[in-house]
Amino acid sequence: MTPIPQHWQRNLGLFLTGQFCSGITSMTVQYAIIWYLTKQTGSATILSMATLLGMLPMVLLSPFIGPLVDRFNKKALLIVPDLVAAAFAILLFTSGTFFHQLPIWLIFAALLVRSVAQTFQMPTIQSILPIMVPDDQLTRANGQLGMVQSANMIISPALGAFLFAVLPLPWLILLDVLGAIIGVALLMVVHIPTITHAIEQVHVLSDTKLGLQQLIKNRGLWAITIIGALFTLLFMPAASLYPLMTMGYFHGTVGQAGLIEMVYAGGMLTGGALISLFGKWSDRIKLVLLAYVVIGITIGASGLLPGNQTGFYWFVALNVLAGIATPFFNTLLMAMIQQSYPPQQLGRIMGIINALLSLTGPVGLIFAGPLADAIGVEKLFIIAGVGTLICGLITYLFPQARQYDQHLQPQQPTQSVE
């Protein structure tokens, strides 16, 4: 592997700026498409299918994309999916503008392509950071990436709502093309160090199997991953029903439902900022355990609040705390995963982990609606909170998980800067 670039801070800044530009335009268009489907069809089935199309590629393709991330040019793996998604955006624009129709099947096809593109890009980004920044700055860099993603989550709904009100959807979709152009242009000047591989053919199935074996062999990280998948299973039903919790249980408005989304994302932005500023901890698992506790208590307590506007105000405050805690869970875990394997193997490992963590999400979503109808949406928040606390307790009781970072950090090699 080539050494870390001397001007890595500037390099990282350009990379994160590109991710912000392409991410905010993509998420804004995504919100607009979902609102369009809601307005045109009013069908829960259509919306469920749209959500499923957004999740299935991550579950089904991640394990097999990982080996390709390890072997192929990482810059190309970021640029090509952006260009393909932009091409489908142009197709939607053409259909809506010149043929005056946006058939549901074409929108679904575009959503599927966007999801496949993200499935390529996510493990690529996760495997790029360790070769772009010095090892002792990796946690902070992940915090900065988390801040970018949180900022997108805050700005995109508001921007999408404004543009959806003033622009026809086909013209709004062109925002995706603009984001791709800016993102690709910035990526062209970003220096991504190359990784040396032995000359060999890509064997996707065998590489995927090897990645799974390498993950299972690392008992501490394997335990952390399985517990994380259990957390996703228990948390996803409540997470998917935030609008129903606000509008149904607390008798709030659509604006208040949007406020909760922005408040949570604002908390995540704050948490990411704290990590980027103070990102050198000797035992990050302690902070992960603390995040389990804070998320468990705040989400569980949300289900115990009275179903009125006073309860909603407390709901807002609790979600600020939950949002701040969230990056201390996912960002710190990501940094530990990135430091656990050499860059040549990281893509296949991330593919397996992304698939495992994504697999339980759709399972939880299947039961979310029926459970909410049967026992009440607030009870799902109590279940999610108690389940989160149990996941934290299991992590603490499993020594190889609890002590994982204590054993990991002393093993980290010193990286050279060119």
C-alpha positions as CSV (number, residue, x, y, z in Angstrom):
1,M,0.0,0.0,0.0
2,T,1.2,3.5,-0.8
3,P,1.9,5.7,2.3
4,I,-0.8,8.1,3.6
5,P,-0.6,11.3,1.6
6,Q,1.2,14.2,3.3
7,H,-1.7,16.6,2.7
8,W,-4.2,14.0,3.9
9,Q,-6.4,16.6,5.7
10,R,-7.0,18.5,2.5
11,N,-7.5,15.3,0.6
12,L,-10.1,14.1,3.2
13,G,-11.8,17.5,3.1
14,L,-12.3,17.2,-0.7
15,F,-13.6,13.7,-0.3
16,L,-16.1,14.6,2.4
17,T,-17.2,17.7,0.4
18,G,-18.0,15.4,-2.5
19,Q,-19.9,13.0,-0.3
20,F,-21.9,15.9,1.1
21,C,-22.8,17.2,-2.3
22,S,-23.8,13.9,-3.9
23,G,-25.4,12.7,-0.7
24,I,-27.6,15.7,-0.1
25,T,-28.9,15.8,-3.7
26,S,-29.5,12.1,-3.7
27,M,-31.4,12.1,-0.4
28,T,-33.5,15.1,-1.4
29,V,-34.6,13.4,-4.6
30,Q,-35.3,10.2,-2.6
31,Y,-37.6,12.1,-0.3
32,A,-39.4,13.7,-3.2
33,I,-39.9,10.4,-4.9
34,I,-41.4,8.9,-1.8
35,W,-43.7,11.9,-1.3
36,Y,-44.7,11.6,-5.0
37,L,-45.7,8.0,-4.5
38,T,-47.6,8.8,-1.4
39,K,-49.5,11.7,-3.1
40,Q,-50.2,9.8,-6.3
41,T,-51.2,6.4,-4.9
42,G,-51.9,6.7,-1.2
43,S,-51.0,3.0,-1.0
44,A,-49.2,1.5,1.9
45,T,-48.3,-1.5,-0.3
46,I,-46.6,0.8,-2.8
47,L,-44.6,2.5,-0.1
48,S,-43.7,-0.8,1.5
49,M,-42.4,-2.1,-1.9
50,A,-40.4,1.1,-2.4
51,T,-38.8,0.7,1.1
52,L,-38.1,-3.0,0.4
53,L,-36.4,-2.1,-2.9
54,G,-34.2,0.2,-1.0
55,M,-33.1,-2.5,1.5
56,L,-32.9,-5.8,-0.4
57,P,-29.8,-5.0,-2.5
58,M,-27.8,-4.3,0.6
59,V,-28.9,-7.7,2.1
60,L,-28.6,-9.8,-1.0
61,L,-25.6,-8.3,-2.8
62,S,-23.3,-6.9,0.0
63,P,-21.5,-10.2,0.6
64,F,-20.6,-10.6,-3.1
65,I,-19.7,-7.0,-3.7
66,G,-17.2,-7.0,-0.9
67,P,-14.6,-9.0,-2.8
68,L,-14.9,-6.7,-5.8
69,V,-14.3,-3.7,-3.6
70,D,-11.0,-5.4,-2.4
71,R,-9.8,-6.0,-6.0
72,F,-11.1,-3.2,-8.2
73,N,-10.2,0.5,-8.4
74,K,-12.0,2.2,-5.5
75,K,-12.4,5.5,-7.2
76,A,-14.1,3.8,-10.2
77,L,-16.4,2.0,-7.7
78,L,-17.6,5.3,-6.4
79,I,-17.8,7.2,-9.7
80,V,-19.5,4.6,-11.9
81,P,-22.6,4.0,-9.6
82,D,-23.1,7.8,-9.4
83,L,-23.1,8.0,-13.2
84,V,-25.5,5.1,-13.6
85,A,-27.9,6.6,-11.0
86,A,-27.6,10.0,-12.8
87,A,-28.5,8.2,-16.1
88,F,-31.6,6.8,-14.6
89,A,-32.5,10.3,-13.3
90,I,-32.2,11.6,-16.8
91,L,-34.5,8.8,-17.9
92,L,-37.1,9.7,-15.3
93,F,-36.8,13.4,-16.4
94,T,-37.3,12.5,-20.0
95,S,-40.3,10.3,-19.3
96,G,-42.0,12.9,-17.1
97,T,-41.2,15.9,-19.3
98,F,-41.6,14.7,-22.9
99,F,-44.0,11.8,-22.3
100,H,-45.9,13.4,-19.4
101,Q,-45.9,10.3,-17.3
102,L,-43.9,8.7,-14.6
103,P,-45.0,5.0,-14.5
104,I,-44.6,3.3,-11.1
105,W,-42.5,0.5,-12.6
106,L,-40.0,3.1,-13.9
107,I,-39.8,4.8,-10.5
108,F,-39.3,1.4,-8.9
109,A,-36.5,0.6,-11.4
110,A,-34.8,3.9,-10.5
111,L,-35.1,3.2,-6.8
112,L,-33.6,-0.3,-7.3
113,V,-30.7,1.1,-9.3
114,R,-30.1,3.8,-6.7
115,S,-30.0,1.1,-4.0
116,V,-27.6,-1.1,-5.9
117,A,-25.4,1.9,-6.4
118,Q,-25.4,2.6,-2.7
119,T,-24.6,-1.1,-2.1
120,F,-21.4,-0.7,-4.1
121,Q,-20.5,2.6,-2.6
122,M,-21.0,1.9,1.1
123,P,-18.3,-0.8,1.6
124,T,-16.0,1.2,-0.8
125,I,-16.2,4.3,1.4
126,Q,-15.8,2.2,4.5
127,S,-12.6,0.6,3.1
128,I,-11.2,3.9,1.8
129,L,-10.9,5.8,5.0
130,P,-8.3,3.6,6.6
131,I,-5.9,4.2,3.6
132,M,-6.6,8.0,3.4
133,V,-5.9,9.0,7.0
134,P,-3.3,8.0,9.6
135,D,-4.4,5.2,11.9
136,D,-4.6,7.4,15.0
137,Q,-6.9,9.8,13.2
138,L,-9.3,7.1,11.9
139,T,-11.9,7.5,14.6
140,R,-12.0,11.3,14.1
141,A,-12.3,10.8,10.3
142,N,-15.3,8.5,10.8
143,G,-16.8,11.1,13.1
144,Q,-16.4,13.7,10.4
145,L,-18.0,11.4,7.8
146,G,-20.9,10.8,10.3
147,M,-21.3,14.6,10.6
148,V,-21.6,14.9,6.8
149,Q,-24.3,12.1,6.8
150,S,-26.1,13.7,9.7
151,A,-26.1,17.1,8.0
152,N,-27.6,15.5,4.9
153,M,-30.3,14.0,7.1
154,I,-31.1,17.4,8.5
155,I,-31.1,19.5,5.3
156,S,-32.6,17.0,2.8
157,P,-36.2,16.7,4.2
158,A,-36.6,20.5,4.4
159,L,-35.0,21.1,1.0
160,G,-37.0,18.3,-0.5
161,A,-40.3,19.6,0.9
162,F,-39.5,23.1,-0.5
163,L,-38.5,21.9,-3.9
164,F,-41.4,19.4,-4.1
165,A,-43.8,22.4,-3.6
166,V,-42.3,24.6,-6.2
167,L,-41.0,22.3,-8.9
168,P,-42.5,19.5,-11.0
169,L,-40.9,16.2,-9.9
170,P,-39.1,15.5,-13.3
171,W,-37.2,18.8,-12.9
172,L,-36.5,18.1,-9.2
173,I,-35.0,14.7,-10.2
174,L,-32.3,16.6,-12.2
175,L,-30.8,17.6,-8.9
176,D,-29.5,14.0,-8.7
177,V,-27.5,14.7,-12.0
178,L,-26.1,17.9,-10.5
179,G,-25.0,16.1,-7.4
180,A,-23.4,13.4,-9.4
181,I,-21.4,15.9,-11.5
182,I,-20.1,17.7,-8.5
183,G,-19.3,14.5,-6.6
184,V,-17.5,13.0,-9.6
185,A,-15.5,16.2,-10.3
186,L,-14.3,16.3,-6.7
187,L,-13.5,12.6,-6.7
188,M,-11.3,13.1,-9.8
189,V,-8.9,15.3,-7.8
190,V,-9.0,13.2,-4.6
191,H,-5.9,11.0,-4.1
192,I,-6.9,7.5,-3.0
193,P,-3.8,5.4,-2.2
194,T,-3.6,2.2,-4.2
195,I,-3.5,-1.2,-2.6
196,T,-1.1,-3.9,-4.0
197,H,-2.7,-7.3,-4.7
198,A,-1.2,-10.5,-5.9
199,I,-2.1,-11.1,-9.5
200,E,-5.1,-13.4,-9.3
201,Q,-8.6,-13.8,-10.6
202,V,-11.5,-12.6,-8.6
203,H,-13.4,-15.6,-7.2
204,V,-16.5,-13.9,-5.7
205,L,-18.0,-16.9,-3.9
206,S,-14.7,-18.2,-2.5
207,D,-13.7,-14.7,-1.4
208,T,-17.1,-14.2,0.2
209,K,-16.7,-17.5,2.1
210,L,-13.2,-16.5,3.1
211,G,-14.5,-13.2,4.4
212,L,-17.2,-14.9,6.5
213,Q,-14.5,-17.3,7.9
214,Q,-12.2,-14.4,8.8
215,L,-15.1,-12.6,10.6
216,I,-16.1,-15.7,12.5
217,K,-12.5,-16.5,13.5
218,N,-12.4,-13.0,15.1
219,R,-14.6,-14.1,18.0
220,G,-14.8,-10.6,19.7
221,L,-15.9,-8.8,16.5
222,W,-18.2,-11.7,15.5
223,A,-20.0,-11.4,18.8
224,I,-20.2,-7.6,18.4
225,T,-21.7,-8.1,14.9
226,I,-24.3,-10.6,16.0
227,I,-25.3,-8.5,18.9
228,G,-25.6,-5.5,16.5
229,A,-27.8,-7.5,14.2
230,L,-30.1,-8.4,17.2
231,F,-30.2,-4.7,18.1
232,T,-31.3,-3.8,14.6
233,L,-34.0,-6.5,14.7
234,L,-35.4,-5.1,18.0
235,F,-34.9,-1.4,17.1
236,M,-36.1,-1.3,13.5
237,P,-39.9,-1.7,14.2
238,A,-39.9,1.3,16.4
239,A,-37.6,3.3,14.1
240,S,-39.8,2.7,11.1
241,L,-42.9,4.1,13.0
242,Y,-41.6,7.4,14.2
243,P,-44.2,9.3,12.1
244,L,-47.0,7.1,13.5
245,M,-45.7,7.7,17.1
246,T,-45.8,11.4,16.6
247,M,-49.1,11.8,14.7
248,G,-51.0,8.8,16.1
249,Y,-49.9,8.4,19.7
250,F,-49.0,12.1,20.5
251,H,-51.7,13.5,18.2
252,G,-49.1,15.7,16.5
253,T,-48.9,17.2,13.0
254,V,-46.9,16.4,9.9
255,G,-44.6,19.3,10.8
256,Q,-43.9,17.8,14.2
257,A,-43.2,14.4,12.6
258,G,-40.6,16.2,10.4
259,L,-39.3,18.0,13.5
260,I,-38.5,14.7,15.3
261,E,-36.5,13.5,12.2
262,M,-34.5,16.7,12.2
263,V,-33.9,16.7,16.0
264,Y,-32.6,13.2,15.9
265,A,-30.3,14.0,13.0
266,G,-29.2,17.2,14.8
267,G,-28.3,15.0,17.8
268,M,-26.3,12.7,15.5
269,L,-24.5,15.8,14.1
270,T,-23.5,16.8,17.6
271,G,-22.3,13.3,18.5
272,G,-20.3,13.2,15.3
273,A,-18.7,16.6,16.1
274,L,-17.7,15.3,19.6
275,I,-16.1,12.3,18.1
276,S,-14.2,14.3,15.5
277,L,-12.9,16.6,18.2
278,F,-12.1,14.1,20.9
279,G,-11.7,10.9,18.9
280,K,-8.7,9.4,20.7
281,W,-10.0,6.9,23.3
282,S,-8.0,4.0,24.7
283,D,-11.2,1.8,25.1
284,R,-14.0,2.7,22.7
285,I,-16.1,-0.3,23.7
286,K,-16.9,1.6,27.0
287,L,-18.4,4.4,24.9
288,V,-20.3,1.8,22.8
289,L,-21.8,0.3,26.0
290,L,-22.7,3.8,27.2
291,A,-24.4,4.4,23.8
292,Y,-26.5,1.2,24.3
293,V,-27.6,2.5,27.7
294,V,-28.5,6.0,26.6
295,I,-30.3,4.8,23.5
296,G,-32.1,2.1,25.5
297,I,-33.3,4.4,28.2
298,T,-34.4,7.3,25.9
299,I,-36.2,5.1,23.4
300,G,-37.8,2.9,26.1
301,A,-38.9,6.0,28.1
302,S,-40.5,7.4,25.0
303,G,-43.0,4.6,25.1
304,L,-44.0,5.5,28.7
305,L,-44.7,9.1,28.0
306,P,-48.4,10.4,28.1
307,G,-50.0,10.5,24.6
308,N,-50.4,14.3,24.5
309,Q,-48.5,17.4,23.5
310,T,-46.7,17.5,26.8
311,G,-45.5,14.0,26.2
312,F,-44.4,15.0,22.7
313,Y,-42.1,17.8,24.1
314,W,-40.4,15.2,26.3
315,F,-40.2,12.9,23.2
316,V,-38.3,15.7,21.4
317,A,-35.8,16.0,24.3
318,L,-35.3,12.3,24.6
319,N,-34.6,12.0,20.9
320,V,-31.9,14.7,21.1
321,L,-30.1,12.5,23.6
322,A,-30.6,9.3,21.5
323,G,-29.3,11.2,18.5
324,I,-26.1,12.3,20.3
325,A,-25.5,8.7,21.5
326,T,-26.1,7.0,18.0
327,P,-22.7,8.0,16.5
328,F,-20.9,6.7,19.6
329,F,-22.4,3.3,18.6
330,N,-22.0,3.1,14.9
331,T,-19.1,5.4,14.2
332,L,-16.8,3.9,16.9
333,L,-17.7,0.3,15.9
334,M,-16.9,1.2,12.2
335,A,-13.5,2.5,13.2
336,M,-12.7,-0.7,15.2
337,I,-13.8,-2.8,12.3
338,Q,-11.6,-0.9,9.9
339,Q,-8.6,-1.4,12.2
340,S,-9.3,-5.1,12.6
341,Y,-8.2,-6.2,9.1
342,P,-5.6,-5.2,6.4
343,P,-7.0,-3.0,3.6
344,Q,-6.7,-5.8,1.1
345,Q,-9.4,-7.8,3.0
346,L,-11.6,-5.0,4.3
347,G,-14.1,-4.9,1.4
348,R,-15.1,-8.5,1.8
349,I,-15.4,-8.2,5.6
350,M,-17.5,-5.0,5.3
351,G,-19.7,-6.8,2.7
352,I,-20.5,-9.6,5.2
353,I,-21.0,-7.2,8.1
354,N,-23.3,-4.9,6.1
355,A,-25.4,-7.8,5.0
356,L,-25.7,-9.2,8.5
357,L,-26.7,-5.8,10.0
358,S,-29.1,-5.2,7.1
359,L,-30.7,-8.6,7.1
360,T,-32.6,-8.2,10.3
361,G,-34.0,-4.8,9.3
362,P,-36.6,-6.1,6.8
363,V,-37.5,-8.9,9.2
364,G,-38.3,-6.3,11.9
365,L,-40.2,-4.2,9.4
366,I,-42.4,-7.2,8.5
367,F,-43.7,-7.3,12.1
368,A,-43.8,-3.6,12.7
369,G,-47.2,-2.9,11.4
370,P,-49.1,-5.9,12.8
371,L,-47.4,-5.5,16.2
372,A,-48.3,-1.7,16.3
373,D,-51.9,-2.5,15.5
374,A,-52.1,-5.3,18.1
375,I,-50.3,-3.7,21.1
376,G,-49.9,0.0,20.3
377,V,-47.0,1.8,18.7
378,E,-45.8,3.1,22.0
379,K,-45.2,-0.5,23.2
380,L,-42.8,-1.1,20.3
381,F,-40.7,1.8,21.7
382,I,-40.6,0.1,25.1
383,I,-39.6,-3.2,23.5
384,A,-36.9,-1.5,21.5
385,G,-35.6,0.3,24.6
386,V,-35.5,-2.9,26.7
387,G,-34.0,-4.9,23.8
388,T,-31.3,-2.2,23.4
389,L,-30.4,-2.4,27.1
390,I,-30.2,-6.2,26.8
391,C,-27.9,-6.0,23.8
392,G,-25.6,-3.7,25.9
393,L,-25.7,-6.2,28.8
394,I,-24.8,-9.1,26.5
395,T,-21.9,-7.1,25.1
396,Y,-20.6,-6.4,28.6
397,L,-21.0,-10.0,29.8
398,F,-19.1,-11.4,26.8
399,P,-15.4,-10.8,27.7
400,Q,-14.0,-11.0,24.1
401,A,-16.5,-8.3,23.1
402,R,-16.0,-6.1,26.2
403,Q,-12.2,-6.2,25.9
404,Y,-12.0,-6.1,22.1
405,D,-10.6,-2.6,21.8
406,Q,-8.1,-3.1,24.6
407,H,-6.5,-5.9,22.6
408,L,-7.0,-4.2,19.2
409,Q,-5.3,-0.8,19.7
410,P,-1.9,-2.1,20.9
411,Q,-1.7,-4.2,17.7
412,Q,-2.0,-1.2,15.3
413,P,1.0,-0.6,13.1
414,T,2.5,2.9,12.7
415,Q,1.6,4.3,9.2
416,S,4.0,6.4,7.2
417,V,3.1,9.7,5.6
418,E,4.6,10.5,2.3
